[in-house]
Amino acid sequence: MIGLNRTSGGFALPTYRLYRLDGAGRISGADWVEAADDADARSKARTDPSSGGYELWERYRLVERSTPEKE
């Protein structure tokens, strides 16, 4: 799931940035996500094992935001 932008069949896959959020909604970590499109990136972000929320970005575009779950 996580890696640098590589090529697949001669085409570069889009690289997304996944920011993990803590319980207060602050960034607690970040990873690169390589995905074929937004739907693929969303799917990979949703399977992230972190218990908080996340923001998924493709360059300057917010693709999806999931708020941290309250305990």
CHARMM-style PDB file with segment names, atoms N, HN, CA, C and O in Angstrom:
ATOM      1  N   MET     1       0.821  -1.184   0.000  1.00  0.00      PROA
ATOM      2  CA  MET     1       0.000   0.000   0.000  1.00  0.00      PROA
ATOM      3  C   MET     1       0.863   1.244   0.000  1.00  0.00      PROA
ATOM      4  O   MET     1       0.575   2.185  -0.740  1.00  0.00      PROA
ATOM      5  N   ILE     2       1.900   1.281   0.796  1.00  0.00      PROA
ATOM      6  HN  ILE     2       2.134   0.517   1.397  1.00  0.00      PROA
ATOM      7  CA  ILE     2       2.666   2.497   0.963  1.00  0.00      PROA
ATOM      8  C   ILE     2       3.939   2.394   0.149  1.00  0.00      PROA
ATOM      9  O   ILE     2       4.626   1.372   0.185  1.00  0.00      PROA
ATOM     10  N   GLY     3       4.255   3.444  -0.584  1.00  0.00      PROA
ATOM     11  HN  GLY     3       3.698   4.274  -0.613  1.00  0.00      PROA
ATOM     12  CA  GLY     3       5.479   3.430  -1.363  1.00  0.00      PROA
ATOM     13  C   GLY     3       5.622   4.700  -2.169  1.00  0.00      PROA
ATOM     14  O   GLY     3       4.746   5.565  -2.162  1.00  0.00      PROA
ATOM     15  N   LEU     4       6.720   4.795  -2.850  1.00  0.00      PROA
ATOM     16  HN  LEU     4       7.431   4.092  -2.856  1.00  0.00      PROA
ATOM     17  CA  LEU     4       6.957   5.945  -3.704  1.00  0.00      PROA
ATOM     18  C   LEU     4       6.283   5.751  -5.042  1.00  0.00      PROA
ATOM     19  O   LEU     4       5.882   4.640  -5.387  1.00  0.00      PROA
ATOM     20  N   ASN     5       6.158   6.822  -5.791  1.00  0.00      PROA
ATOM     21  HN  ASN     5       6.484   7.724  -5.511  1.00  0.00      PROA
ATOM     22  CA  ASN     5       5.526   6.778  -7.099  1.00  0.00      PROA
ATOM     23  C   ASN     5       6.386   5.956  -8.058  1.00  0.00      PROA
ATOM     24  O   ASN     5       7.498   6.358  -8.399  1.00  0.00      PROA
ATOM     25  N   ARG     6       5.878   4.824  -8.483  1.00  0.00      PROA
ATOM     26  HN  ARG     6       4.974   4.497  -8.206  1.00  0.00      PROA
ATOM     27  CA  ARG     6       6.592   3.954  -9.422  1.00  0.00      PROA
ATOM     28  C   ARG     6       5.745   3.827 -10.679  1.00  0.00      PROA
ATOM     29  O   ARG     6       4.614   4.309 -10.732  1.00  0.00      PROA
ATOM     30  N   THR     7       6.300   3.182 -11.674  1.00  0.00      PROA
ATOM     31  HN  THR     7       7.219   2.790 -11.630  1.00  0.00      PROA
ATOM     32  CA  THR     7       5.534   3.000 -12.898  1.00  0.00      PROA
ATOM     33  C   THR     7       4.983   1.590 -12.964  1.00  0.00      PROA
ATOM     34  O   THR     7       5.587   0.645 -12.457  1.00  0.00      PROA
ATOM     35  N   SER     8       3.838   1.466 -13.589  1.00  0.00      PROA
ATOM     36  HN  SER     8       3.347   2.234 -14.001  1.00  0.00      PROA
ATOM     37  CA  SER     8       3.188   0.178 -13.786  1.00  0.00      PROA
ATOM     38  C   SER     8       2.773   0.105 -15.244  1.00  0.00      PROA
ATOM     39  O   SER     8       1.870   0.824 -15.671  1.00  0.00      PROA
ATOM     40  N   GLY     9       3.415  -0.743 -15.996  1.00  0.00      PROA
ATOM     41  HN  GLY     9       4.149  -1.327 -15.648  1.00  0.00      PROA
ATOM     42  CA  GLY     9       3.092  -0.853 -17.407  1.00  0.00      PROA
ATOM     43  C   GLY     9       3.426   0.412 -18.187  1.00  0.00      PROA
ATOM     44  O   GLY     9       2.800   0.693 -19.209  1.00  0.00      PROA
ATOM     45  N   GLY    10       4.395   1.166 -17.721  1.00  0.00      PROA
ATOM     46  HN  GLY    10       4.903   0.938 -16.891  1.00  0.00      PROA
ATOM     47  CA  GLY    10       4.805   2.374 -18.421  1.00  0.00      PROA
ATOM     48  C   GLY    10       4.064   3.629 -17.990  1.00  0.00      PROA
ATOM     49  O   GLY    10       4.412   4.721 -18.440  1.00  0.00      PROA
ATOM     50  N   PHE    11       3.068   3.513 -17.147  1.00  0.00      PROA
ATOM     51  HN  PHE    11       2.786   2.626 -16.782  1.00  0.00      PROA
ATOM     52  CA  PHE    11       2.313   4.669 -16.678  1.00  0.00      PROA
ATOM     53  C   PHE    11       2.589   4.895 -15.191  1.00  0.00      PROA
ATOM     54  O   PHE    11       2.621   3.941 -14.414  1.00  0.00      PROA
ATOM     55  N   ALA    12       2.783   6.127 -14.803  1.00  0.00      PROA
ATOM     56  HN  ALA    12       2.757   6.902 -15.435  1.00  0.00      PROA
ATOM     57  CA  ALA    12       3.016   6.445 -13.393  1.00  0.00      PROA
ATOM     58  C   ALA    12       1.690   6.396 -12.633  1.00  0.00      PROA
ATOM     59  O   ALA    12       0.687   6.956 -13.075  1.00  0.00      PROA
ATOM     60  N   LEU    13       1.701   5.724 -11.496  1.00  0.00      PROA
ATOM     61  HN  LEU    13       2.516   5.269 -11.137  1.00  0.00      PROA
ATOM     62  CA  LEU    13       0.515   5.692 -10.649  1.00  0.00      PROA
ATOM     63  C   LEU    13       0.480   6.962  -9.815  1.00  0.00      PROA
ATOM     64  O   LEU    13       1.522   7.429  -9.355  1.00  0.00      PROA
ATOM     65  N   PRO    14      -0.713   7.528  -9.614  1.00  0.00      PROA
ATOM     66  CA  PRO    14      -0.803   8.712  -8.753  1.00  0.00      PROA
ATOM     67  C   PRO    14      -0.353   8.379  -7.332  1.00  0.00      PROA
ATOM     68  O   PRO    14      -0.601   7.282  -6.833  1.00  0.00      PROA
ATOM     69  N   THR    15       0.295   9.316  -6.703  1.00  0.00      PROA
ATOM     70  HN  THR    15       0.497  10.208  -7.109  1.00  0.00      PROA
ATOM     71  CA  THR    15       0.726   9.153  -5.329  1.00  0.00      PROA
ATOM     72  C   THR    15      -0.108  10.066  -4.437  1.00  0.00      PROA
ATOM     73  O   THR    15      -0.253  11.258  -4.710  1.00  0.00      PROA
ATOM     74  N   TYR    16      -0.642   9.501  -3.389  1.00  0.00      PROA
ATOM     75  HN  TYR    16      -0.524   8.533  -3.168  1.00  0.00      PROA
ATOM     76  CA  TYR    16      -1.488  10.216  -2.447  1.00  0.00      PROA
ATOM     77  C   TYR    16      -0.748  10.313  -1.114  1.00  0.00      PROA
ATOM     78  O   TYR    16       0.155   9.524  -0.835  1.00  0.00      PROA
ATOM     79  N   ARG    17      -1.135  11.274  -0.309  1.00  0.00      PROA
ATOM     80  HN  ARG    17      -1.869  11.915  -0.536  1.00  0.00      PROA
ATOM     81  CA  ARG    17      -0.561  11.440   1.023  1.00  0.00      PROA
ATOM     82  C   ARG    17      -1.671  11.178   2.031  1.00  0.00      PROA
ATOM     83  O   ARG    17      -2.728  11.808   1.985  1.00  0.00      PROA
ATOM     84  N   LEU    18      -1.421  10.244   2.942  1.00  0.00      PROA
ATOM     85  HN  LEU    18      -0.562   9.733   2.979  1.00  0.00      PROA
ATOM     86  CA  LEU    18      -2.384   9.871   3.968  1.00  0.00      PROA
ATOM     87  C   LEU    18      -1.894  10.427   5.299  1.00  0.00      PROA
ATOM     88  O   LEU    18      -0.862  10.004   5.822  1.00  0.00      PROA
ATOM     89  N   TYR    19      -2.648  11.380   5.839  1.00  0.00      PROA
ATOM     90  HN  TYR    19      -3.486  11.723   5.414  1.00  0.00      PROA
ATOM     91  CA  TYR    19      -2.326  11.962   7.140  1.00  0.00      PROA
ATOM     92  C   TYR    19      -3.211  11.311   8.183  1.00  0.00      PROA
ATOM     93  O   TYR    19      -4.436  11.415   8.117  1.00  0.00      PROA
ATOM     94  N   ARG    20      -2.589  10.631   9.157  1.00  0.00      PROA
ATOM     95  HN  ARG    20      -1.594  10.546   9.210  1.00  0.00      PROA
ATOM     96  CA  ARG    20      -3.346  10.017  10.238  1.00  0.00      PROA
ATOM     97  C   ARG    20      -3.610  11.066  11.316  1.00  0.00      PROA
ATOM     98  O   ARG    20      -2.722  11.851  11.650  1.00  0.00      PROA
ATOM     99  N   LEU    21      -4.829  11.083  11.861  1.00  0.00      PROA
ATOM    100  HN  LEU    21      -5.550  10.445  11.590  1.00  0.00      PROA
ATOM    101  CA  LEU    21      -5.232  12.073  12.845  1.00  0.00      PROA
ATOM    102  C   LEU    21      -5.417  11.420  14.205  1.00  0.00      PROA
ATOM    103  O   LEU    21      -5.880  10.283  14.303  1.00  0.00      PROA
ATOM    104  N   ASP    22      -5.050  12.151  15.256  1.00  0.00      PROA
ATOM    105  HN  ASP    22      -4.674  13.074  15.176  1.00  0.00      PROA
ATOM    106  CA  ASP    22      -5.270  11.641  16.605  1.00  0.00      PROA
ATOM    107  C   ASP    22      -6.701  11.948  17.042  1.00  0.00      PROA
ATOM    108  O   ASP    22      -7.496  12.456  16.251  1.00  0.00      PROA
ATOM    109  N   GLY    23      -7.028  11.646  18.285  1.00  0.00      PROA
ATOM    110  HN  GLY    23      -6.383  11.233  18.927  1.00  0.00      PROA
ATOM    111  CA  GLY    23      -8.383  11.845  18.797  1.00  0.00      PROA
ATOM    112  C   GLY    23      -8.844  13.287  18.788  1.00  0.00      PROA
ATOM    113  O   GLY    23     -10.045  13.555  18.802  1.00  0.00      PROA
ATOM    114  N   ALA    24      -7.893  14.234  18.767  1.00  0.00      PROA
ATOM    115  HN  ALA    24      -6.917  14.017  18.756  1.00  0.00      PROA
ATOM    116  CA  ALA    24      -8.236  15.657  18.736  1.00  0.00      PROA
ATOM    117  C   ALA    24      -8.255  16.209  17.309  1.00  0.00      PROA
ATOM    118  O   ALA    24      -8.489  17.401  17.105  1.00  0.00      PROA
ATOM    119  N   GLY    25      -8.011  15.348  16.327  1.00  0.00      PROA
ATOM    120  HN  GLY    25      -7.821  14.380  16.492  1.00  0.00      PROA
ATOM    121  CA  GLY    25      -8.020  15.786  14.936  1.00  0.00      PROA
ATOM    122  C   GLY    25      -6.702  16.373  14.455  1.00  0.00      PROA
ATOM    123  O   GLY    25      -6.645  16.964  13.377  1.00  0.00      PROA
ATOM    124  N   ARG    26      -5.629  16.214  15.251  1.00  0.00      PROA
ATOM    125  HN  ARG    26      -5.675  15.734  16.127  1.00  0.00      PROA
ATOM    126  CA  ARG    26      -4.309  16.696  14.855  1.00  0.00      PROA
ATOM    127  C   ARG    26      -3.544  15.595  14.132  1.00  0.00      PROA
ATOM    128  O   ARG    26      -3.761  14.411  14.389  1.00  0.00      PROA
ATOM    129  N   ILE    27      -2.661  15.982  13.240  1.00  0.00      PROA
ATOM    130  HN  ILE    27      -2.485  16.944  13.031  1.00  0.00      PROA
ATOM    131  CA  ILE    27      -1.864  15.012  12.492  1.00  0.00      PROA
ATOM    132  C   ILE    27      -0.918  14.288  13.440  1.00  0.00      PROA
ATOM    133  O   ILE    27      -0.154  14.913  14.176  1.00  0.00      PROA
ATOM    134  N   SER    28      -0.982  12.964  13.412  1.00  0.00      PROA
ATOM    135  HN  SER    28      -1.603  12.456  12.814  1.00  0.00      PROA
ATOM    136  CA  SER    28      -0.111  12.153  14.258  1.00  0.00      PROA
ATOM    137  C   SER    28       0.904  11.360  13.440  1.00  0.00      PROA
ATOM    138  O   SER    28       1.830  10.778  14.003  1.00  0.00      PROA
ATOM    139  N   GLY    29       0.742  11.332  12.137  1.00  0.00      PROA
ATOM    140  HN  GLY    29      -0.011  11.805  11.680  1.00  0.00      PROA
ATOM    141  CA  GLY    29       1.654  10.616  11.253  1.00  0.00      PROA
ATOM    142  C   GLY    29       1.205  10.751   9.818  1.00  0.00      PROA
ATOM    143  O   GLY    29       0.097  11.212   9.546  1.00  0.00      PROA
ATOM    144  N   ALA    30       2.063  10.350   8.899  1.00  0.00      PROA
ATOM    145  HN  ALA    30       2.964   9.975   9.120  1.00  0.00      PROA
ATOM    146  CA  ALA    30       1.729  10.449   7.479  1.00  0.00      PROA
ATOM    147  C   ALA    30       2.448   9.363   6.697  1.00  0.00      PROA
ATOM    148  O   ALA    30       3.542   8.934   7.064  1.00  0.00      PROA
ATOM    149  N   ASP    31       1.822   8.928   5.620  1.00  0.00      PROA
ATOM    150  HN  ASP    31       0.933   9.277   5.322  1.00  0.00      PROA
ATOM    151  CA  ASP    31       2.399   7.915   4.733  1.00  0.00      PROA
ATOM    152  C   ASP    31       2.046   8.242   3.291  1.00  0.00      PROA
ATOM    153  O   ASP    31       1.043   8.901   3.017  1.00  0.00      PROA
ATOM    154  N   TRP    32       2.882   7.773   2.377  1.00  0.00      PROA
ATOM    155  HN  TRP    32       3.696   7.238   2.600  1.00  0.00      PROA
ATOM    156  CA  TRP    32       2.568   7.846   0.952  1.00  0.00      PROA
ATOM    157  C   TRP    32       1.718   6.642   0.599  1.00  0.00      PROA
ATOM    158  O   TRP    32       1.962   5.540   1.089  1.00  0.00      PROA
ATOM    159  N   VAL    33       0.721   6.847  -0.246  1.00  0.00      PROA
ATOM    160  HN  VAL    33       0.522   7.742  -0.644  1.00  0.00      PROA
ATOM    161  CA  VAL    33      -0.146   5.766  -0.724  1.00  0.00      PROA
ATOM    162  C   VAL    33      -0.108   5.789  -2.245  1.00  0.00      PROA
ATOM    163  O   VAL    33      -0.373   6.819  -2.864  1.00  0.00      PROA
ATOM    164  N   GLU    34       0.216   4.671  -2.831  1.00  0.00      PROA
ATOM    165  HN  GLU    34       0.431   3.834  -2.328  1.00  0.00      PROA
ATOM    166  CA  GLU    34       0.219   4.546  -4.284  1.00  0.00      PROA
ATOM    167  C   GLU    34      -1.076   3.873  -4.704  1.00  0.00      PROA
ATOM    168  O   GLU    34      -1.396   2.784  -4.226  1.00  0.00      PROA
ATOM    169  N   ALA    35      -1.825   4.513  -5.596  1.00  0.00      PROA
ATOM    170  HN  ALA    35      -1.565   5.397  -5.984  1.00  0.00      PROA
ATOM    171  CA  ALA    35      -3.126   3.980  -5.997  1.00  0.00      PROA
ATOM    172  C   ALA    35      -3.421   4.340  -7.444  1.00  0.00      PROA
ATOM    173  O   ALA    35      -2.907   5.330  -7.964  1.00  0.00      PROA
ATOM    174  N   ALA    36      -4.245   3.538  -8.083  1.00  0.00      PROA
ATOM    175  HN  ALA    36      -4.663   2.734  -7.660  1.00  0.00      PROA
ATOM    176  CA  ALA    36      -4.592   3.754  -9.486  1.00  0.00      PROA
ATOM    177  C   ALA    36      -5.497   4.966  -9.680  1.00  0.00      PROA
ATOM    178  O   ALA    36      -5.412   5.652 -10.699  1.00  0.00      PROA
ATOM    179  N   ASP    37      -6.373   5.233  -8.689  1.00  0.00      PROA
ATOM    180  HN  ASP    37      -6.442   4.677  -7.861  1.00  0.00      PROA
ATOM    181  CA  ASP    37      -7.309   6.352  -8.792  1.00  0.00      PROA
ATOM    182  C   ASP    37      -7.827   6.690  -7.388  1.00  0.00      PROA
ATOM    183  O   ASP    37      -7.421   6.072  -6.403  1.00  0.00      PROA
ATOM    184  N   ASP    38      -8.717   7.664  -7.310  1.00  0.00      PROA
ATOM    185  HN  ASP    38      -9.047   8.166  -8.110  1.00  0.00      PROA
ATOM    186  CA  ASP    38      -9.248   8.095  -6.012  1.00  0.00      PROA
ATOM    187  C   ASP    38      -9.942   6.960  -5.268  1.00  0.00      PROA
ATOM    188  O   ASP    38      -9.755   6.805  -4.061  1.00  0.00      PROA
ATOM    189  N   ALA    39     -10.732   6.172  -5.970  1.00  0.00      PROA
ATOM    190  HN  ALA    39     -10.884   6.297  -6.950  1.00  0.00      PROA
ATOM    191  CA  ALA    39     -11.469   5.076  -5.323  1.00  0.00      PROA
ATOM    192  C   ALA    39     -10.502   4.067  -4.707  1.00  0.00      PROA
ATOM    193  O   ALA    39     -10.726   3.591  -3.594  1.00  0.00      PROA
ATOM    194  N   ASP    40      -9.443   3.744  -5.417  1.00  0.00      PROA
ATOM    195  HN  ASP    40      -9.261   4.131  -6.321  1.00  0.00      PROA
ATOM    196  CA  ASP    40      -8.433   2.817  -4.913  1.00  0.00      PROA
ATOM    197  C   ASP    40      -7.735   3.419  -3.696  1.00  0.00      PROA
ATOM    198  O   ASP    40      -7.496   2.716  -2.714  1.00  0.00      PROA
ATOM    199  N   ALA    41      -7.408   4.698  -3.746  1.00  0.00      PROA
ATOM    200  HN  ALA    41      -7.602   5.269  -4.544  1.00  0.00      PROA
ATOM    201  CA  ALA    41      -6.747   5.370  -2.630  1.00  0.00      PROA
ATOM    202  C   ALA    41      -7.661   5.416  -1.411  1.00  0.00      PROA
ATOM    203  O   ALA    41      -7.204   5.193  -0.290  1.00  0.00      PROA
ATOM    204  N   ARG    42      -8.949   5.703  -1.614  1.00  0.00      PROA
ATOM    205  HN  ARG    42      -9.321   5.885  -2.525  1.00  0.00      PROA
ATOM    206  CA  ARG    42      -9.911   5.710  -0.498  1.00  0.00      PROA
ATOM    207  C   ARG    42      -9.980   4.340   0.172  1.00  0.00      PROA
ATOM    208  O   ARG    42      -9.983   4.232   1.398  1.00  0.00      PROA
ATOM    209  N   SER    43     -10.035   3.311  -0.646  1.00  0.00      PROA
ATOM    210  HN  SER    43     -10.033   3.399  -1.643  1.00  0.00      PROA
ATOM    211  CA  SER    43     -10.111   1.943  -0.133  1.00  0.00      PROA
ATOM    212  C   SER    43      -8.887   1.623   0.712  1.00  0.00      PROA
ATOM    213  O   SER    43      -9.012   1.028   1.783  1.00  0.00      PROA
ATOM    214  N   LYS    44      -7.716   2.007   0.247  1.00  0.00      PROA
ATOM    215  HN  LYS    44      -7.615   2.490  -0.623  1.00  0.00      PROA
ATOM    216  CA  LYS    44      -6.485   1.747   0.991  1.00  0.00      PROA
ATOM    217  C   LYS    44      -6.440   2.563   2.277  1.00  0.00      PROA
ATOM    218  O   LYS    44      -5.977   2.068   3.304  1.00  0.00      PROA
ATOM    219  N   ALA    45      -6.908   3.786   2.237  1.00  0.00      PROA
ATOM    220  HN  ALA    45      -7.284   4.188   1.402  1.00  0.00      PROA
ATOM    221  CA  ALA    45      -6.909   4.630   3.433  1.00  0.00      PROA
ATOM    222  C   ALA    45      -7.853   4.057   4.488  1.00  0.00      PROA
ATOM    223  O   ALA    45      -7.548   4.102   5.680  1.00  0.00      PROA
ATOM    224  N   ARG    46      -8.977   3.528   4.067  1.00  0.00      PROA
ATOM    225  HN  ARG    46      -9.225   3.492   3.099  1.00  0.00      PROA
ATOM    226  CA  ARG    46      -9.978   2.998   5.006  1.00  0.00      PROA
ATOM    227  C   ARG    46      -9.515   1.722   5.687  1.00  0.00      PROA
ATOM    228  O   ARG    46     -10.019   1.380   6.757  1.00  0.00      PROA
ATOM    229  N   THR    47      -8.570   1.013   5.092  1.00  0.00      PROA
ATOM    230  HN  THR    47      -8.161   1.291   4.223  1.00  0.00      PROA
ATOM    231  CA  THR    47      -8.071  -0.223   5.694  1.00  0.00      PROA
ATOM    232  C   THR    47      -6.847   0.028   6.561  1.00  0.00      PROA
ATOM    233  O   THR    47      -6.255  -0.916   7.084  1.00  0.00      PROA
ATOM    234  N   ASP    48      -6.459   1.295   6.721  1.00  0.00      PROA
ATOM    235  HN  ASP    48      -6.940   2.062   6.296  1.00  0.00      PROA
ATOM    236  CA  ASP    48      -5.327   1.638   7.578  1.00  0.00      PROA
ATOM    237  C   ASP    48      -5.660   1.225   9.009  1.00  0.00      PROA
ATOM    238  O   ASP    48      -6.756   1.512   9.490  1.00  0.00      PROA
ATOM    239  N   PRO    49      -4.729   0.551   9.700  1.00  0.00      PROA
ATOM    240  CA  PRO    49      -5.033   0.025  11.026  1.00  0.00      PROA
ATOM    241  C   PRO    49      -5.126   1.062  12.142  1.00  0.00      PROA
ATOM    242  O   PRO    49      -5.474   0.706  13.268  1.00  0.00      PROA
ATOM    243  N   SER    50      -4.829   2.320  11.870  1.00  0.00      PROA
ATOM    244  HN  SER    50      -4.546   2.609  10.956  1.00  0.00      PROA
ATOM    245  CA  SER    50      -4.878   3.318  12.936  1.00  0.00      PROA
ATOM    246  C   SER    50      -6.310   3.510  13.417  1.00  0.00      PROA
ATOM    247  O   SER    50      -7.257   3.382  12.641  1.00  0.00      PROA
ATOM    248  N   SER    51      -6.461   3.815  14.692  1.00  0.00      PROA
ATOM    249  HN  SER    51      -5.692   3.920  15.322  1.00  0.00      PROA
ATOM    250  CA  SER    51      -7.800   3.930  15.281  1.00  0.00      PROA
ATOM    251  C   SER    51      -8.407   5.317  15.090  1.00  0.00      PROA
ATOM    252  O   SER    51      -9.617   5.487  15.239  1.00  0.00      PROA
ATOM    253  N   GLY    52      -7.584   6.305  14.765  1.00  0.00      PROA
ATOM    254  HN  GLY    52      -6.601   6.167  14.644  1.00  0.00      PROA
ATOM    255  CA  GLY    52      -8.087   7.659  14.576  1.00  0.00      PROA
ATOM    256  C   GLY    52      -8.598   7.872  13.172  1.00  0.00      PROA
ATOM    257  O   GLY    52      -8.753   6.928  12.396  1.00  0.00      PROA
ATOM    258  N   GLY    53      -8.858   9.126  12.857  1.00  0.00      PROA
ATOM    259  HN  GLY    53      -8.732   9.893  13.487  1.00  0.00      PROA
ATOM    260  CA  GLY    53      -9.312   9.460  11.525  1.00  0.00      PROA
ATOM    261  C   GLY    53      -8.137   9.724  10.599  1.00  0.00      PROA
ATOM    262  O   GLY    53      -6.986   9.456  10.942  1.00  0.00      PROA
ATOM    263  N   TYR    54      -8.443  10.255   9.419  1.00  0.00      PROA
ATOM    264  HN  TYR    54      -9.378  10.473   9.141  1.00  0.00      PROA
ATOM    265  CA  TYR    54      -7.390  10.531   8.452  1.00  0.00      PROA
ATOM    266  C   TYR    54      -7.843  11.597   7.462  1.00  0.00      PROA
ATOM    267  O   TYR    54      -9.032  11.896   7.346  1.00  0.00      PROA
ATOM    268  N   GLU    55      -6.879  12.158   6.759  1.00  0.00      PROA
ATOM    269  HN  GLU    55      -5.914  11.916   6.854  1.00  0.00      PROA
ATOM    270  CA  GLU    55      -7.117  12.988   5.584  1.00  0.00      PROA
ATOM    271  C   GLU    55      -6.299  12.386   4.461  1.00  0.00      PROA
ATOM    272  O   GLU    55      -5.137  12.028   4.648  1.00  0.00      PROA
ATOM    273  N   LEU    56      -6.908  12.278   3.299  1.00  0.00      PROA
ATOM    274  HN  LEU    56      -7.853  12.570   3.147  1.00  0.00      PROA
ATOM    275  CA  LEU    56      -6.252  11.729   2.121  1.00  0.00      PROA
ATOM    276  C   LEU    56      -6.144  12.831   1.082  1.00  0.00      PROA
ATOM    277  O   LEU    56      -7.153  13.403   0.671  1.00  0.00      PROA
ATOM    278  N   TRP    57      -4.928  13.127   0.660  1.00  0.00      PROA
ATOM    279  HN  TRP    57      -4.108  12.662   0.994  1.00  0.00      PROA
ATOM    280  CA  TRP    57      -4.668  14.216  -0.286  1.00  0.00      PROA
ATOM    281  C   TRP    57      -3.970  13.697  -1.532  1.00  0.00      PROA
ATOM    282  O   TRP    57      -3.142  12.789  -1.465  1.00  0.00      PROA
ATOM    283  N   GLU    58      -4.317  14.286  -2.668  1.00  0.00      PROA
ATOM    284  HN  GLU    58      -4.989  15.024  -2.723  1.00  0.00      PROA
ATOM    285  CA  GLU    58      -3.607  14.069  -3.924  1.00  0.00      PROA
ATOM    286  C   GLU    58      -3.134  15.457  -4.347  1.00  0.00      PROA
ATOM    287  O   GLU    58      -3.923  16.287  -4.798  1.00  0.00      PROA
ATOM    288  N   ARG    59      -1.855  15.688  -4.196  1.00  0.00      PROA
ATOM    289  HN  ARG    59      -1.214  15.013  -3.829  1.00  0.00      PROA
ATOM    290  CA  ARG    59      -1.252  17.015  -4.374  1.00  0.00      PROA
ATOM    291  C   ARG    59      -1.950  18.027  -3.481  1.00  0.00      PROA
ATOM    292  O   ARG    59      -1.871  17.913  -2.258  1.00  0.00      PROA
ATOM    293  N   TYR    60      -2.629  19.012  -4.049  1.00  0.00      PROA
ATOM    294  HN  TYR    60      -2.693  19.105  -5.043  1.00  0.00      PROA
ATOM    295  CA  TYR    60      -3.294  20.062  -3.268  1.00  0.00      PROA
ATOM    296  C   TYR    60      -4.794  19.818  -3.111  1.00  0.00      PROA
ATOM    297  O   TYR    60      -5.524  20.702  -2.663  1.00  0.00      PROA
ATOM    298  N   ARG    61      -5.246  18.642  -3.472  1.00  0.00      PROA
ATOM    299  HN  ARG    61      -4.652  17.924  -3.836  1.00  0.00      PROA
ATOM    300  CA  ARG    61      -6.673  18.329  -3.483  1.00  0.00      PROA
ATOM    301  C   ARG    61      -7.013  17.346  -2.367  1.00  0.00      PROA
ATOM    302  O   ARG    61      -6.451  16.253  -2.292  1.00  0.00      PROA
ATOM    303  N   LEU    62      -7.944  17.754  -1.499  1.00  0.00      PROA
ATOM    304  HN  LEU    62      -8.400  18.642  -1.560  1.00  0.00      PROA
ATOM    305  CA  LEU    62      -8.428  16.856  -0.452  1.00  0.00      PROA
ATOM    306  C   LEU    62      -9.367  15.838  -1.093  1.00  0.00      PROA
ATOM    307  O   LEU    62     -10.391  16.208  -1.666  1.00  0.00      PROA
ATOM    308  N   VAL    63      -9.021  14.567  -0.997  1.00  0.00      PROA
ATOM    309  HN  VAL    63      -8.189  14.266  -0.531  1.00  0.00      PROA
ATOM    310  CA  VAL    63      -9.815  13.499  -1.596  1.00  0.00      PROA
ATOM    311  C   VAL    63     -10.874  13.003  -0.619  1.00  0.00      PROA
ATOM    312  O   VAL    63     -12.024  12.776  -0.995  1.00  0.00      PROA
ATOM    313  N   GLU    64     -10.470  12.836   0.648  1.00  0.00      PROA
ATOM    314  HN  GLU    64      -9.536  13.020   0.954  1.00  0.00      PROA
ATOM    315  CA  GLU    64     -11.413  12.333   1.648  1.00  0.00      PROA
ATOM    316  C   GLU    64     -10.902  12.667   3.037  1.00  0.00      PROA
ATOM    317  O   GLU    64      -9.697  12.699   3.286  1.00  0.00      PROA
ATOM    318  N   ARG    65     -11.850  12.916   3.940  1.00  0.00      PROA
ATOM    319  HN  ARG    65     -12.829  12.889   3.738  1.00  0.00      PROA
ATOM    320  CA  ARG    65     -11.510  13.151   5.352  1.00  0.00      PROA
ATOM    321  C   ARG    65     -12.420  12.275   6.202  1.00  0.00      PROA
ATOM    322  O   ARG    65     -13.633  12.232   6.001  1.00  0.00      PROA
ATOM    323  N   SER    66     -11.817  11.589   7.142  1.00  0.00      PROA
ATOM    324  HN  SER    66     -10.831  11.624   7.305  1.00  0.00      PROA
ATOM    325  CA  SER    66     -12.553  10.769   8.097  1.00  0.00      PROA
ATOM    326  C   SER    66     -12.193  11.289   9.486  1.00  0.00      PROA
ATOM    327  O   SER    66     -11.015  11.351   9.838  1.00  0.00      PROA
ATOM    328  N   THR    67     -13.190  11.657  10.269  1.00  0.00      PROA
ATOM    329  HN  THR    67     -14.147  11.606   9.982  1.00  0.00      PROA
ATOM    330  CA  THR    67     -12.918  12.229  11.587  1.00  0.00      PROA
ATOM    331  C   THR    67     -12.546  11.120  12.563  1.00  0.00      PROA
ATOM    332  O   THR    67     -13.011   9.987  12.437  1.00  0.00      PROA
ATOM    333  N   PRO    68     -11.701  11.457  13.542  1.00  0.00      PROA
ATOM    334  CA  PRO    68     -11.317  10.459  14.552  1.00  0.00      PROA
ATOM    335  C   PRO    68     -12.539  10.012  15.351  1.00  0.00      PROA
ATOM    336  O   PRO    68     -13.442  10.801  15.630  1.00  0.00      PROA
ATOM    337  N   GLU    69     -12.547   8.741  15.709  1.00  0.00      PROA
ATOM    338  HN  GLU    69     -11.813   8.100  15.482  1.00  0.00      PROA
ATOM    339  CA  GLU    69     -13.660   8.214  16.508  1.00  0.00      PROA
ATOM    340  C   GLU    69     -13.420   8.552  17.963  1.00  0.00      PROA
ATOM    341  O   GLU    69     -12.301   8.438  18.463  1.00  0.00      PROA
ATOM    342  N   LYS    70     -14.474   8.968  18.636  1.00  0.00      PROA
ATOM    343  HN  LYS    70     -15.383   9.060  18.229  1.00  0.00      PROA
ATOM    344  CA  LYS    70     -14.410   9.284  20.062  1.00  0.00      PROA
ATOM    345  C   LYS    70     -14.453   7.992  20.874  1.00  0.00      PROA
ATOM    346  O   LYS    70     -15.199   7.069  20.548  1.00  0.00      PROA
ATOM    347  N   GLU    71     -13.648   7.934  21.930  1.00  0.00      PROA
ATOM    348  HN  GLU    71     -13.041   8.684  22.195  1.00  0.00      PROA
ATOM    349  CA  GLU    71     -13.643   6.751  22.783  1.00  0.00      PROA
ATOM    350  C   GLU    71     -14.500   6.962  23.990  1.00  0.00      PROA
ATOM    351  OT1 GLU    71     -14.618   6.068  24.828  1.00  0.00      PROA
TER     352      GLU     71
END
